[in-house]
Amino acid sequence: MKLQLGKDSQIENSQVDSFRSDVLDGLKNSPKRLLSKYFYDKIGDRLFQKIMKIPEYYLTDCELDIFKNKTQEIADAITFDQSPFDIIELGAGDAMKSSYLLKNLIESKADFTYMPIDISGNILSVLKDKLNTELPTLDIVSLEGEYFDMLDKATGISKRRKVVLFLGGNIGNMDIEEAHHFCREVKRKLNLGDLFLIGFDLKKNPHTILNAYNDETGITSAFNLNLLTRINRELKADFNVENFQHYQTYDPISGSCRSFLISLIKQEVHIDHDIINFEENEFIEMEISQKFSKSDITNMANNSGFHLLNEISDSKNWFVDSVWQV
Ligand code: AVJ
């Protein structure tokens, strides 16, 4: 009898394949690097939830301040022309921030569908449970996968005006060039009049930024090291996390906040049949969390074919949700 693979397991297999090739390519590169989008397995999701509660990690509080206290301003920017629309949220997570906006829109009887996109199916089911209880009349179409694949799917389904949300400072996980490319790609998938609302973490006192990513409790360190554990489990590898140390930097000139894992000894790591050699003190580039000035943001909007319509900041002026239109 032939073994029938279900559609889901085919998707799962191809996800494991690209995880494997991204990890191997990254670790055979010089300098070695891993992609921070892979931080978010079940344990990684939980660690990021913990990070958001670290007092020094101000990003979530700032953007929550915006969504809680300037909800109407955001809603007005979105519903300016009264026509029905679809909200597509990239990296929706548990929709902690956007749920304030969704509630406001439902109360004002706006005609819209909410399409959350996330790479973590696990967090999407948390989101659906939460929104089904909090906002039972909300129309939800959730999409699990990579941003662009799912954005294609979403823009294929949606026949109405589109409002794309990209919150949390997630754009900071790309280097500047990648971010420009990303915004141009989003623009290509949108039509005249559609909106793109992006959250940017602003440049500020370098101590404030570094402290947000260098917590004393070691949660950010665990968040980085967890990717090695995930590689062990999913790709038959034998990383000993004790042999690696988290190192965080912030450069106020470029605005790049970066995390690394340093190999504390010369060592050999096996990933299935592959062998990766580490020198003592050799590092793996793990994550970039780019910070922006207001003019960086205007340039990015203009370079990718958008007009900057509106900028909504938190009370400390540390974070901005920028509203762009095609
Ligand atoms: C989820 C990308 C916004 O870069 O600030 C938090 C992830 N990394 N602490 C960020 C993260 C370390 C976070 N983003």
py3Dmol code that shows the C-alpha trace and the ligand (Angstrom):
import py3Dmol

protein = """\
ATOM      1  CA  MET A   1       0.000   0.000   0.000  1.00  0.00           C
ATOM      2  CA  LYS A   2       1.195   3.477  -0.857  1.00  0.00           C
ATOM      3  CA  LEU A   3       1.748   5.916   1.961  1.00  0.00           C
ATOM      4  CA  GLN A   4      -0.477   8.983   1.457  1.00  0.00           C
ATOM      5  CA  LEU A   5       0.996  12.154   2.875  1.00  0.00           C
ATOM      6  CA  GLY A   6      -1.606  14.628   4.052  1.00  0.00           C
ATOM      7  CA  LYS A   7      -1.279  18.241   2.921  1.00  0.00           C
ATOM      8  CA  ASP A   8      -0.247  19.299   6.419  1.00  0.00           C
ATOM      9  CA  SER A   9       2.591  16.838   6.711  1.00  0.00           C
ATOM     10  CA  GLN A  10       3.878  17.897   3.301  1.00  0.00           C
ATOM     11  CA  ILE A  11       3.978  21.479   4.500  1.00  0.00           C
ATOM     12  CA  GLU A  12       5.645  20.337   7.714  1.00  0.00           C
ATOM     13  CA  ASN A  13       8.286  18.413   5.774  1.00  0.00           C
ATOM     14  CA  SER A  14       9.141  21.368   3.582  1.00  0.00           C
ATOM     15  CA  GLN A  15       9.335  23.576   6.688  1.00  0.00           C
ATOM     16  CA  VAL A  16      11.811  21.158   8.301  1.00  0.00           C
ATOM     17  CA  ASP A  17      13.817  21.120   5.046  1.00  0.00           C
ATOM     18  CA  SER A  18      14.154  24.898   4.870  1.00  0.00           C
ATOM     19  CA  PHE A  19      14.970  25.057   8.596  1.00  0.00           C
ATOM     20  CA  ARG A  20      17.721  22.467   8.026  1.00  0.00           C
ATOM     21  CA  SER A  21      19.194  24.209   4.981  1.00  0.00           C
ATOM     22  CA  ASP A  22      19.003  27.679   6.574  1.00  0.00           C
ATOM     23  CA  VAL A  23      20.790  26.368   9.688  1.00  0.00           C
ATOM     24  CA  LEU A  24      23.488  24.518   7.738  1.00  0.00           C
ATOM     25  CA  ASP A  25      24.058  27.401   5.289  1.00  0.00           C
ATOM     26  CA  GLY A  26      24.253  29.845   8.191  1.00  0.00           C
ATOM     27  CA  LEU A  27      26.730  27.786  10.196  1.00  0.00           C
ATOM     28  CA  LYS A  28      28.932  27.086   7.162  1.00  0.00           C
ATOM     29  CA  ASN A  29      29.043  30.830   6.475  1.00  0.00           C
ATOM     30  CA  SER A  30      31.822  33.040   7.790  1.00  0.00           C
ATOM     31  CA  PRO A  31      30.979  34.649  10.164  1.00  0.00           C
ATOM     32  CA  LYS A  32      28.526  32.022  11.346  1.00  0.00           C
ATOM     33  CA  ARG A  33      24.933  33.167  11.625  1.00  0.00           C
ATOM     34  CA  LEU A  34      21.465  31.871  12.459  1.00  0.00           C
ATOM     35  CA  LEU A  35      18.124  33.444  11.610  1.00  0.00           C
ATOM     36  CA  SER A  36      16.167  34.920  14.506  1.00  0.00           C
ATOM     37  CA  LYS A  37      12.859  33.988  12.851  1.00  0.00           C
ATOM     38  CA  TYR A  38      13.611  30.460  14.110  1.00  0.00           C
ATOM     39  CA  PHE A  39      13.626  31.582  17.771  1.00  0.00           C
ATOM     40  CA  TYR A  40       9.872  31.046  17.949  1.00  0.00           C
ATOM     41  CA  ASP A  41       9.189  27.395  18.693  1.00  0.00           C
ATOM     42  CA  LYS A  42       6.905  26.566  21.617  1.00  0.00           C
ATOM     43  CA  ILE A  43       9.587  27.333  24.222  1.00  0.00           C
ATOM     44  CA  GLY A  44      10.762  30.384  22.259  1.00  0.00           C
ATOM     45  CA  ASP A  45       7.195  31.749  22.173  1.00  0.00           C
ATOM     46  CA  ARG A  46       7.032  31.344  25.936  1.00  0.00           C
ATOM     47  CA  LEU A  47      10.423  33.007  26.448  1.00  0.00           C
ATOM     48  CA  PHE A  48       9.383  35.949  24.283  1.00  0.00           C
ATOM     49  CA  GLN A  49       6.188  36.295  26.350  1.00  0.00           C
ATOM     50  CA  LYS A  50       8.509  36.490  29.388  1.00  0.00           C
ATOM     51  CA  ILE A  51      10.761  39.051  27.689  1.00  0.00           C
ATOM     52  CA  MET A  52       7.747  41.297  27.160  1.00  0.00           C
ATOM     53  CA  LYS A  53       7.319  41.329  30.946  1.00  0.00           C
ATOM     54  CA  ILE A  54      10.944  42.267  31.728  1.00  0.00           C
ATOM     55  CA  PRO A  55      10.809  45.818  33.177  1.00  0.00           C
ATOM     56  CA  GLU A  56      13.729  46.935  30.960  1.00  0.00           C
ATOM     57  CA  TYR A  57      12.035  45.641  27.803  1.00  0.00           C
ATOM     58  CA  TYR A  58      10.111  48.822  27.034  1.00  0.00           C
ATOM     59  CA  LEU A  59       9.022  48.127  23.423  1.00  0.00           C
ATOM     60  CA  THR A  60       5.813  46.261  24.208  1.00  0.00           C
ATOM     61  CA  ASP A  61       4.751  48.738  26.901  1.00  0.00           C
ATOM     62  CA  CYS A  62       5.345  51.671  24.559  1.00  0.00           C
ATOM     63  CA  GLU A  63       3.361  50.215  21.695  1.00  0.00           C
ATOM     64  CA  LEU A  64       0.664  49.066  24.109  1.00  0.00           C
ATOM     65  CA  ASP A  65       0.487  52.661  25.361  1.00  0.00           C
ATOM     66  CA  ILE A  66      -0.172  53.734  21.748  1.00  0.00           C
ATOM     67  CA  PHE A  67      -2.829  51.082  21.086  1.00  0.00           C
ATOM     68  CA  LYS A  68      -4.558  51.632  24.432  1.00  0.00           C
ATOM     69  CA  ASN A  69      -4.464  55.414  24.592  1.00  0.00           C
ATOM     70  CA  LYS A  70      -4.430  56.474  20.963  1.00  0.00           C
ATOM     71  CA  THR A  71      -6.807  53.816  19.632  1.00  0.00           C
ATOM     72  CA  GLN A  72      -9.134  56.376  18.087  1.00  0.00           C
ATOM     73  CA  GLU A  73      -6.297  58.081  16.248  1.00  0.00           C
ATOM     74  CA  ILE A  74      -5.286  54.768  14.672  1.00  0.00           C
ATOM     75  CA  ALA A  75      -8.892  53.820  13.929  1.00  0.00           C
ATOM     76  CA  ASP A  76      -9.470  57.220  12.264  1.00  0.00           C
ATOM     77  CA  ALA A  77      -6.385  56.785  10.093  1.00  0.00           C
ATOM     78  CA  ILE A  78      -7.695  53.389   8.949  1.00  0.00           C
ATOM     79  CA  THR A  79     -11.377  54.244   8.409  1.00  0.00           C
ATOM     80  CA  PHE A  80     -10.830  57.617   6.731  1.00  0.00           C
ATOM     81  CA  ASP A  81     -12.817  56.670   3.612  1.00  0.00           C
ATOM     82  CA  GLN A  82     -15.569  54.516   5.227  1.00  0.00           C
ATOM     83  CA  SER A  83     -15.174  51.680   2.687  1.00  0.00           C
ATOM     84  CA  PRO A  84     -15.028  48.047   3.895  1.00  0.00           C
ATOM     85  CA  PHE A  85     -11.521  46.685   4.351  1.00  0.00           C
ATOM     86  CA  ASP A  86      -9.392  43.762   5.472  1.00  0.00           C
ATOM     87  CA  ILE A  87      -6.756  43.995   8.179  1.00  0.00           C
ATOM     88  CA  ILE A  88      -3.781  41.745   7.461  1.00  0.00           C
ATOM     89  CA  GLU A  89      -1.423  41.525  10.434  1.00  0.00           C
ATOM     90  CA  LEU A  90       2.116  40.253   9.800  1.00  0.00           C
ATOM     91  CA  GLY A  91       3.569  38.472  12.847  1.00  0.00           C
ATOM     92  CA  ALA A  92       0.338  38.870  14.795  1.00  0.00           C
ATOM     93  CA  GLY A  93       1.514  36.845  17.818  1.00  0.00           C
ATOM     94  CA  ASP A  94      -1.269  36.844  20.411  1.00  0.00           C
ATOM     95  CA  ALA A  95      -2.676  40.154  19.047  1.00  0.00           C
ATOM     96  CA  MET A  96      -2.145  41.764  22.426  1.00  0.00           C
ATOM     97  CA  LYS A  97      -1.832  45.249  20.922  1.00  0.00           C
ATOM     98  CA  SER A  98      -4.073  44.999  17.877  1.00  0.00           C
ATOM     99  CA  SER A  99      -6.979  43.647  19.948  1.00  0.00           C
ATOM    100  CA  TYR A 100      -7.568  47.206  21.265  1.00  0.00           C
ATOM    101  CA  LEU A 101      -7.896  48.451  17.692  1.00  0.00           C
ATOM    102  CA  LEU A 102     -10.104  45.495  16.679  1.00  0.00           C
ATOM    103  CA  LYS A 103     -12.413  46.169  19.622  1.00  0.00           C
ATOM    104  CA  ASN A 104     -12.681  49.846  18.715  1.00  0.00           C
ATOM    105  CA  LEU A 105     -13.486  49.007  15.081  1.00  0.00           C
ATOM    106  CA  ILE A 106     -16.133  46.466  16.057  1.00  0.00           C
ATOM    107  CA  GLU A 107     -17.772  48.930  18.426  1.00  0.00           C
ATOM    108  CA  SER A 108     -17.923  51.532  15.651  1.00  0.00           C
ATOM    109  CA  LYS A 109     -19.494  48.861  13.378  1.00  0.00           C
ATOM    110  CA  ALA A 110     -16.702  48.957  10.796  1.00  0.00           C
ATOM    111  CA  ASP A 111     -17.035  46.326   8.054  1.00  0.00           C
ATOM    112  CA  PHE A 112     -13.771  44.344   8.062  1.00  0.00           C
ATOM    113  CA  THR A 113     -12.114  40.931   8.295  1.00  0.00           C
ATOM    114  CA  TYR A 114      -9.052  40.292  10.463  1.00  0.00           C
ATOM    115  CA  MET A 115      -6.347  38.144   8.837  1.00  0.00           C
ATOM    116  CA  PRO A 116      -3.527  37.401  11.303  1.00  0.00           C
ATOM    117  CA  ILE A 117      -0.341  35.880   9.857  1.00  0.00           C
ATOM    118  CA  ASP A 118       2.283  34.184  12.024  1.00  0.00           C
ATOM    119  CA  ILE A 119       5.056  31.651  11.571  1.00  0.00           C
ATOM    120  CA  SER A 120       3.960  30.028  14.838  1.00  0.00           C
ATOM    121  CA  GLY A 121       0.797  27.931  14.514  1.00  0.00           C
ATOM    122  CA  ASN A 122       0.991  27.526  18.244  1.00  0.00           C
ATOM    123  CA  ILE A 123       0.577  31.246  18.951  1.00  0.00           C
ATOM    124  CA  LEU A 124      -2.154  31.549  16.285  1.00  0.00           C
ATOM    125  CA  SER A 125      -4.338  29.067  18.136  1.00  0.00           C
ATOM    126  CA  VAL A 126      -3.779  31.051  21.351  1.00  0.00           C
ATOM    127  CA  LEU A 127      -4.850  34.166  19.423  1.00  0.00           C
ATOM    128  CA  LYS A 128      -7.990  32.543  18.002  1.00  0.00           C
ATOM    129  CA  ASP A 129      -9.114  31.260  21.413  1.00  0.00           C
ATOM    130  CA  LYS A 130      -8.556  34.676  22.929  1.00  0.00           C
ATOM    131  CA  LEU A 131     -10.323  36.718  20.234  1.00  0.00           C
ATOM    132  CA  ASN A 132     -13.233  34.283  19.942  1.00  0.00           C
ATOM    133  CA  THR A 133     -14.043  34.941  23.599  1.00  0.00           C
ATOM    134  CA  GLU A 134     -13.217  38.642  23.720  1.00  0.00           C
ATOM    135  CA  LEU A 135     -14.711  39.638  20.363  1.00  0.00           C
ATOM    136  CA  PRO A 136     -17.149  36.895  19.334  1.00  0.00           C
ATOM    137  CA  THR A 137     -18.442  38.799  16.286  1.00  0.00           C
ATOM    138  CA  LEU A 138     -14.961  39.342  14.813  1.00  0.00           C
ATOM    139  CA  ASP A 139     -14.438  37.716  11.421  1.00  0.00           C
ATOM    140  CA  ILE A 140     -11.007  35.952  11.581  1.00  0.00           C
ATOM    141  CA  VAL A 141      -9.052  34.199   8.814  1.00  0.00           C
ATOM    142  CA  SER A 142      -5.719  33.098  10.284  1.00  0.00           C
ATOM    143  CA  LEU A 143      -2.759  32.146   8.107  1.00  0.00           C
ATOM    144  CA  GLU A 144       0.246  30.157   9.366  1.00  0.00           C
ATOM    145  CA  GLY A 145       3.528  30.621   7.539  1.00  0.00           C
ATOM    146  CA  GLU A 146       6.199  33.011   6.281  1.00  0.00           C
ATOM    147  CA  TYR A 147       5.227  36.680   5.846  1.00  0.00           C
ATOM    148  CA  PHE A 148       5.368  36.864   2.054  1.00  0.00           C
ATOM    149  CA  ASP A 149       3.839  33.470   1.301  1.00  0.00           C
ATOM    150  CA  MET A 150       0.925  34.291   3.562  1.00  0.00           C
ATOM    151  CA  LEU A 151       0.684  37.899   2.390  1.00  0.00           C
ATOM    152  CA  ASP A 152       0.279  36.515  -1.144  1.00  0.00           C
ATOM    153  CA  LYS A 153      -2.422  34.211   0.131  1.00  0.00           C
ATOM    154  CA  ALA A 154      -4.143  37.011   2.057  1.00  0.00           C
ATOM    155  CA  THR A 155      -4.076  39.493  -0.822  1.00  0.00           C
ATOM    156  CA  GLY A 156      -5.415  36.703  -3.032  1.00  0.00           C
ATOM    157  CA  ILE A 157      -8.372  36.124  -0.705  1.00  0.00           C
ATOM    158  CA  SER A 158      -9.060  39.778   0.072  1.00  0.00           C
ATOM    159  CA  LYS A 159     -11.066  41.671  -2.517  1.00  0.00           C
ATOM    160  CA  ARG A 160     -11.318  44.846  -0.482  1.00  0.00           C
ATOM    161  CA  ARG A 161      -9.194  47.770   0.610  1.00  0.00           C
ATOM    162  CA  LYS A 162      -6.226  46.422   2.555  1.00  0.00           C
ATOM    163  CA  VAL A 163      -4.658  47.584   5.787  1.00  0.00           C
ATOM    164  CA  VAL A 164      -1.422  45.744   6.561  1.00  0.00           C
ATOM    165  CA  LEU A 165      -0.184  45.868  10.177  1.00  0.00           C
ATOM    166  CA  PHE A 166       3.415  45.102  11.061  1.00  0.00           C
ATOM    167  CA  LEU A 167       3.766  45.877  14.761  1.00  0.00           C
ATOM    168  CA  GLY A 168       6.146  45.235  17.619  1.00  0.00           C
ATOM    169  CA  GLY A 169       9.229  46.607  15.935  1.00  0.00           C
ATOM    170  CA  ASN A 170       9.508  43.331  14.033  1.00  0.00           C
ATOM    171  CA  ILE A 171      10.902  45.271  11.081  1.00  0.00           C
ATOM    172  CA  GLY A 172      13.956  45.808  13.296  1.00  0.00           C
ATOM    173  CA  ASN A 173      14.830  42.131  12.847  1.00  0.00           C
ATOM    174  CA  MET A 174      15.945  42.957   9.286  1.00  0.00           C
ATOM    175  CA  ASP A 175      19.039  44.924   8.409  1.00  0.00           C
ATOM    176  CA  ILE A 176      18.302  48.260   6.710  1.00  0.00           C
ATOM    177  CA  GLU A 177      18.677  46.928   3.172  1.00  0.00           C
ATOM    178  CA  GLU A 178      16.432  43.944   3.856  1.00  0.00           C
ATOM    179  CA  ALA A 179      13.859  46.254   5.461  1.00  0.00           C
ATOM    180  CA  HIS A 180      13.772  48.482   2.360  1.00  0.00           C
ATOM    181  CA  HIS A 181      13.365  45.418   0.172  1.00  0.00           C
ATOM    182  CA  PHE A 182      10.642  44.100   2.474  1.00  0.00           C
ATOM    183  CA  CYS A 183       8.657  47.359   2.266  1.00  0.00           C
ATOM    184  CA  ARG A 184       8.983  47.458  -1.517  1.00  0.00           C
ATOM    185  CA  GLU A 185       7.657  43.883  -1.685  1.00  0.00           C
ATOM    186  CA  VAL A 186       4.684  44.763   0.520  1.00  0.00           C
ATOM    187  CA  LYS A 187       4.009  47.776  -1.722  1.00  0.00           C
ATOM    188  CA  ARG A 188       4.004  45.503  -4.812  1.00  0.00           C
ATOM    189  CA  LYS A 189       1.242  43.400  -3.290  1.00  0.00           C
ATOM    190  CA  LEU A 190      -0.970  46.406  -2.467  1.00  0.00           C
ATOM    191  CA  ASN A 191      -3.174  48.715  -4.515  1.00  0.00           C
ATOM    192  CA  LEU A 192      -3.533  52.474  -4.673  1.00  0.00           C
ATOM    193  CA  GLY A 193      -4.990  53.768  -1.409  1.00  0.00           C
ATOM    194  CA  ASP A 194      -4.088  50.683   0.682  1.00  0.00           C
ATOM    195  CA  LEU A 195      -2.387  51.283   4.028  1.00  0.00           C
ATOM    196  CA  PHE A 196       0.707  49.912   5.742  1.00  0.00           C
ATOM    197  CA  LEU A 197       1.035  50.545   9.472  1.00  0.00           C
ATOM    198  CA  ILE A 198       4.501  49.756  10.858  1.00  0.00           C
ATOM    199  CA  GLY A 199       5.871  49.901  14.404  1.00  0.00           C
ATOM    200  CA  PHE A 200       9.401  51.296  14.708  1.00  0.00           C
ATOM    201  CA  ASP A 201      11.551  51.367  17.816  1.00  0.00           C
ATOM    202  CA  LEU A 202      13.261  54.761  17.891  1.00  0.00           C
ATOM    203  CA  LYS A 203      16.916  55.588  18.616  1.00  0.00           C
ATOM    204  CA  LYS A 204      17.229  56.760  22.208  1.00  0.00           C
ATOM    205  CA  ASN A 205      19.677  56.657  25.140  1.00  0.00           C
ATOM    206  CA  PRO A 206      21.973  53.724  24.251  1.00  0.00           C
ATOM    207  CA  HIS A 207      21.836  52.452  27.869  1.00  0.00           C
ATOM    208  CA  THR A 208      18.055  52.159  27.662  1.00  0.00           C
ATOM    209  CA  ILE A 209      18.320  50.126  24.466  1.00  0.00           C
ATOM    210  CA  LEU A 210      21.149  47.853  25.584  1.00  0.00           C
ATOM    211  CA  ASN A 211      19.468  47.154  28.948  1.00  0.00           C
ATOM    212  CA  ALA A 212      16.302  46.025  27.172  1.00  0.00           C
ATOM    213  CA  TYR A 213      18.265  43.217  25.514  1.00  0.00           C
ATOM    214  CA  ASN A 214      20.783  42.453  28.256  1.00  0.00           C
ATOM    215  CA  ASP A 215      18.521  41.570  31.180  1.00  0.00           C
ATOM    216  CA  GLU A 216      20.149  40.402  34.409  1.00  0.00           C
ATOM    217  CA  THR A 217      17.727  37.502  34.753  1.00  0.00           C
ATOM    218  CA  GLY A 218      19.153  35.911  31.597  1.00  0.00           C
ATOM    219  CA  ILE A 219      15.853  35.489  29.762  1.00  0.00           C
ATOM    220  CA  THR A 220      17.189  37.049  26.563  1.00  0.00           C
ATOM    221  CA  SER A 221      20.229  34.776  26.854  1.00  0.00           C
ATOM    222  CA  ALA A 222      17.926  31.752  27.219  1.00  0.00           C
ATOM    223  CA  PHE A 223      15.890  33.021  24.233  1.00  0.00           C
ATOM    224  CA  ASN A 224      19.032  32.937  22.061  1.00  0.00           C
ATOM    225  CA  LEU A 225      20.345  29.626  23.439  1.00  0.00           C
ATOM    226  CA  ASN A 226      16.956  28.014  22.902  1.00  0.00           C
ATOM    227  CA  LEU A 227      17.574  28.053  19.158  1.00  0.00           C
ATOM    228  CA  LEU A 228      20.515  25.675  19.708  1.00  0.00           C
ATOM    229  CA  THR A 229      18.243  23.387  21.734  1.00  0.00           C
ATOM    230  CA  ARG A 230      15.660  23.542  18.962  1.00  0.00           C
ATOM    231  CA  ILE A 231      18.330  22.569  16.411  1.00  0.00           C
ATOM    232  CA  ASN A 232      19.340  19.636  18.660  1.00  0.00           C
ATOM    233  CA  ARG A 233      15.779  18.403  18.863  1.00  0.00           C
ATOM    234  CA  GLU A 234      14.570  19.004  15.319  1.00  0.00           C
ATOM    235  CA  LEU A 235      17.751  18.428  13.308  1.00  0.00           C
ATOM    236  CA  LYS A 236      19.475  15.665  15.319  1.00  0.00           C
ATOM    237  CA  ALA A 237      22.298  17.910  16.561  1.00  0.00           C
ATOM    238  CA  ASP A 238      24.434  17.816  19.707  1.00  0.00           C
ATOM    239  CA  PHE A 239      25.022  21.440  20.780  1.00  0.00           C
ATOM    240  CA  ASN A 240      26.003  21.716  24.441  1.00  0.00           C
ATOM    241  CA  VAL A 241      24.473  25.077  25.400  1.00  0.00           C
ATOM    242  CA  GLU A 242      26.844  25.324  28.380  1.00  0.00           C
ATOM    243  CA  ASN A 243      29.630  25.886  25.857  1.00  0.00           C
ATOM    244  CA  PHE A 244      27.988  29.021  24.457  1.00  0.00           C
ATOM    245  CA  GLN A 245      27.541  32.478  25.955  1.00  0.00           C
ATOM    246  CA  HIS A 246      25.128  35.252  24.963  1.00  0.00           C
ATOM    247  CA  TYR A 247      26.696  38.636  24.076  1.00  0.00           C
ATOM    248  CA  GLN A 248      24.678  41.762  23.296  1.00  0.00           C
ATOM    249  CA  THR A 249      25.799  45.034  21.653  1.00  0.00           C
ATOM    250  CA  TYR A 250      24.246  48.345  20.670  1.00  0.00           C
ATOM    251  CA  ASP A 251      25.897  50.763  18.242  1.00  0.00           C
ATOM    252  CA  PRO A 252      24.343  54.245  18.529  1.00  0.00           C
ATOM    253  CA  ILE A 253      25.792  55.306  15.158  1.00  0.00           C
ATOM    254  CA  SER A 254      24.131  52.634  13.024  1.00  0.00           C
ATOM    255  CA  GLY A 255      21.258  52.056  15.460  1.00  0.00           C
ATOM    256  CA  SER A 256      21.912  48.296  15.337  1.00  0.00           C
ATOM    257  CA  CYS A 257      21.357  46.266  18.495  1.00  0.00           C
ATOM    258  CA  ARG A 258      22.794  42.786  17.940  1.00  0.00           C
ATOM    259  CA  SER A 259      22.964  39.493  19.787  1.00  0.00           C
ATOM    260  CA  PHE A 260      25.654  36.848  19.413  1.00  0.00           C
ATOM    261  CA  LEU A 261      26.434  33.454  20.866  1.00  0.00           C
ATOM    262  CA  ILE A 262      30.150  33.017  21.648  1.00  0.00           C
ATOM    263  CA  SER A 263      31.723  29.576  21.593  1.00  0.00           C
ATOM    264  CA  LEU A 264      33.564  29.332  24.913  1.00  0.00           C
ATOM    265  CA  ILE A 265      35.837  26.510  23.729  1.00  0.00           C
ATOM    266  CA  LYS A 266      37.179  25.007  20.525  1.00  0.00           C
ATOM    267  CA  GLN A 267      34.567  22.393  19.719  1.00  0.00           C
ATOM    268  CA  GLU A 268      32.965  20.193  17.115  1.00  0.00           C
ATOM    269  CA  VAL A 269      29.174  20.068  16.795  1.00  0.00           C
ATOM    270  CA  HIS A 270      27.269  17.463  14.800  1.00  0.00           C
ATOM    271  CA  ILE A 271      24.084  18.271  12.954  1.00  0.00           C
ATOM    272  CA  ASP A 272      22.889  14.890  11.732  1.00  0.00           C
ATOM    273  CA  HIS A 273      25.680  13.888   9.288  1.00  0.00           C
ATOM    274  CA  ASP A 274      27.280  17.346   9.111  1.00  0.00           C
ATOM    275  CA  ILE A 275      30.112  18.549  11.337  1.00  0.00           C
ATOM    276  CA  ILE A 276      30.486  22.211  12.314  1.00  0.00           C
ATOM    277  CA  ASN A 277      33.794  23.349  13.859  1.00  0.00           C
ATOM    278  CA  PHE A 278      33.991  26.228  16.295  1.00  0.00           C
ATOM    279  CA  GLU A 279      37.194  28.011  17.336  1.00  0.00           C
ATOM    280  CA  GLU A 280      37.402  29.265  20.905  1.00  0.00           C
ATOM    281  CA  ASN A 281      35.641  32.674  21.009  1.00  0.00           C
ATOM    282  CA  GLU A 282      34.151  32.247  17.565  1.00  0.00           C
ATOM    283  CA  PHE A 283      30.684  33.780  17.465  1.00  0.00           C
ATOM    284  CA  ILE A 284      27.346  33.119  15.807  1.00  0.00           C
ATOM    285  CA  GLU A 285      25.397  36.224  14.760  1.00  0.00           C
ATOM    286  CA  MET A 286      21.910  35.621  16.106  1.00  0.00           C
ATOM    287  CA  GLU A 287      19.635  38.651  15.922  1.00  0.00           C
ATOM    288  CA  ILE A 288      19.563  42.279  14.862  1.00  0.00           C
ATOM    289  CA  SER A 289      17.072  44.670  16.462  1.00  0.00           C
ATOM    290  CA  GLN A 290      17.494  47.824  14.405  1.00  0.00           C
ATOM    291  CA  LYS A 291      16.564  51.224  15.879  1.00  0.00           C
ATOM    292  CA  PHE A 292      15.407  54.138  13.718  1.00  0.00           C
ATOM    293  CA  SER A 293      15.334  57.946  13.653  1.00  0.00           C
ATOM    294  CA  LYS A 294      12.248  59.769  12.360  1.00  0.00           C
ATOM    295  CA  SER A 295      14.123  60.629   9.161  1.00  0.00           C
ATOM    296  CA  ASP A 296      15.178  56.965   8.682  1.00  0.00           C
ATOM    297  CA  ILE A 297      11.458  56.165   8.697  1.00  0.00           C
ATOM    298  CA  THR A 298      10.450  58.893   6.223  1.00  0.00           C
ATOM    299  CA  ASN A 299      13.225  57.763   3.881  1.00  0.00           C
ATOM    300  CA  MET A 300      12.123  54.180   4.104  1.00  0.00           C
ATOM    301  CA  ALA A 301       8.499  55.103   3.296  1.00  0.00           C
ATOM    302  CA  ASN A 302       9.506  57.209   0.303  1.00  0.00           C
ATOM    303  CA  ASN A 303      12.090  54.757  -1.018  1.00  0.00           C
ATOM    304  CA  SER A 304       9.560  51.969  -1.038  1.00  0.00           C
ATOM    305  CA  GLY A 305       6.818  53.914  -2.803  1.00  0.00           C
ATOM    306  CA  PHE A 306       4.589  54.942   0.106  1.00  0.00           C
ATOM    307  CA  HIS A 307       3.501  58.332   1.445  1.00  0.00           C
ATOM    308  CA  LEU A 308       3.854  58.847   5.164  1.00  0.00           C
ATOM    309  CA  LEU A 309       0.332  59.789   6.335  1.00  0.00           C
ATOM    310  CA  ASN A 310       0.578  59.842  10.088  1.00  0.00           C
ATOM    311  CA  GLU A 311       2.943  59.082  12.980  1.00  0.00           C
ATOM    312  CA  ILE A 312       1.539  58.004  16.328  1.00  0.00           C
ATOM    313  CA  SER A 313       3.980  57.896  19.259  1.00  0.00           C
ATOM    314  CA  ASP A 314       3.832  56.752  22.873  1.00  0.00           C
ATOM    315  CA  SER A 315       3.979  59.273  25.708  1.00  0.00           C
ATOM    316  CA  LYS A 316       7.768  58.857  26.100  1.00  0.00           C
ATOM    317  CA  ASN A 317       8.381  59.211  22.369  1.00  0.00           C
ATOM    318  CA  TRP A 318      10.387  55.990  22.348  1.00  0.00           C
ATOM    319  CA  PHE A 319       8.337  54.096  19.771  1.00  0.00           C
ATOM    320  CA  VAL A 320       6.275  55.126  16.761  1.00  0.00           C
ATOM    321  CA  ASP A 321       3.516  53.521  14.737  1.00  0.00           C
ATOM    322  CA  SER A 322       3.874  55.014  11.306  1.00  0.00           C
ATOM    323  CA  VAL A 323       0.938  54.980   8.862  1.00  0.00           C
ATOM    324  CA  TRP A 324       1.878  54.787   5.183  1.00  0.00           C
ATOM    325  CA  GLN A 325      -0.319  54.837   2.096  1.00  0.00           C
ATOM    326  CA  VAL A 326       0.263  53.569  -1.440  1.00  0.00           C
TER     327      VAL A 326
END
"""
ligand_1 = """\
14
AVJ
C 9.955 40.682 18.520
C 11.633 41.450 17.045
C 10.413 43.010 18.344
O 13.881 42.629 18.476
O 12.951 43.621 20.159
C 13.320 40.706 22.156
C 12.621 40.267 19.699
N 14.775 39.796 20.888
N 14.427 40.506 22.866
C 13.029 42.685 19.367
C 13.539 40.260 20.882
C 15.302 39.933 22.108
C 11.971 41.591 19.479
N 11.014 41.665 18.349
"""
view = py3Dmol.view(width=600, height=400)
view.addModel(protein, "pdb")
view.setStyle({"model": 0}, {"cartoon": {"style": "trace"}})
view.addModel(ligand_1, "xyz")
view.setStyle({"model": 1}, {"stick": {}})
view.zoomTo()
view.show()
